[in-house]
């Protein structure tokens, strides 16, 4: 067999594999807030305090990184694990700890959040600092990693209200 035939076969094989992977993962690319429930709620003046109160009622204390998911894990949860670890390491010395929270078990939170994995950051004073995804983009690992931005919001000395990220597209599962 000639080198050209082998080279062509390898190229065709590689393109076929890449194409199959892309098609298999297309259903993972979704909007974080497809029905705009969170965006509409976040536009209300008292949203930050109300959401923090719902988290507190669910057992979340001050100084928490709240990983919100459903009772059943989905593929997208696995993709956020590196972001969770990075964020946990970045904020551990600032007194933050990780709390896992099931959206399936807390219907008050499901009123706002259509997709997971989602993250809420509650500072040491019990104020909501961030609510939204860990990352955006294809598979949540080729787009924007939001860990640096979230870390900065969590540790900022001034508080201007929560940053609620609803306009994100990536790997999210429906609640």
NORZICOR-V879115 format. One record per residue. N is the residue number from 0. RES is the residue in one small letter. PSI is psi in whole degrees, 0 to 359 (NA if undefined). Layout:
# NORZICOR-V879115
N/RES/PSI, N/RES/PSI
This chain:
# NORZICOR-V879115
0/x/140, 1/x/161, 2/x/328, 3/x/319, 4/x/317, 5/x/316, 6/x/315, 7/x/319, 8/x/320, 9/x/318, 10/x/314, 11/x/317, 12/x/314, 13/x/317, 14/x/320, 15/x/317, 16/x/314, 17/x/318, 18/x/318, 19/x/319, 20/x/319, 21/x/315, 22/x/320, 23/x/329, 24/x/358, 25/x/327, 26/x/352, 27/x/342, 28/x/110, 29/x/164, 30/x/143, 31/x/322, 32/x/68, 33/x/329, 34/x/4, 35/x/23, 36/x/315, 37/x/318, 38/x/317, 39/x/318, 40/x/319, 41/x/342, 42/x/351, 43/x/143, 44/x/325, 45/x/13, 46/x/313, 47/x/312, 48/x/319, 49/x/316, 50/x/319, 51/x/323, 52/x/320, 53/x/319, 54/x/318, 55/x/318, 56/x/335, 57/x/3, 58/x/10, 59/x/126, 60/x/171, 61/x/151, 62/x/41, 63/x/141, 64/x/110, 65/x/109, 66/x/112, 67/x/132, 68/x/184, 69/x/175, 70/x/322, 71/x/130, 72/x/152, 73/x/168, 74/x/323, 75/x/331, 76/x/319, 77/x/321, 78/x/335, 79/x/352, 80/x/316, 81/x/324, 82/x/319, 83/x/312, 84/x/317, 85/x/316, 86/x/319, 87/x/316, 88/x/320, 89/x/330, 90/x/359, 91/x/317, 92/x/352, 93/x/3, 94/x/9, 95/x/146, 96/x/157, 97/x/135, 98/x/131, 99/x/135, 100/x/128, 101/x/120, 102/x/333, 103/x/324, 104/x/348, 105/x/89, 106/x/334, 107/x/326, 108/x/328, 109/x/341, 110/x/334, 111/x/326, 112/x/118, 113/x/338, 114/x/157, 115/x/163, 116/x/146, 117/x/159, 118/x/137, 119/x/138, 120/x/121, 121/x/121, 122/x/181, 123/x/341, 124/x/2, 125/x/13, 126/x/140, 127/x/123, 128/x/323, 129/x/145, 130/x/124, 131/x/200, 132/x/167, 133/x/327, 134/x/168, 135/x/168, 136/x/178, 137/x/112, 138/x/8, 139/x/16, 140/x/352, 141/x/350, 142/x/217, 143/x/122, 144/x/122, 145/x/8, 146/x/315, 147/x/317, 148/x/317, 149/x/318, 150/x/318, 151/x/318, 152/x/321, 153/x/332, 154/x/1, 155/x/140, 156/x/327, 157/x/145, 158/x/119, 159/x/17, 160/x/168, 161/x/148, 162/x/115, 163/x/113, 164/x/102, 165/x/340, 166/x/70, 167/x/143, 168/x/129, 169/x/208, 170/x/101, 171/x/146, 172/x/149, 173/x/144, 174/x/NA
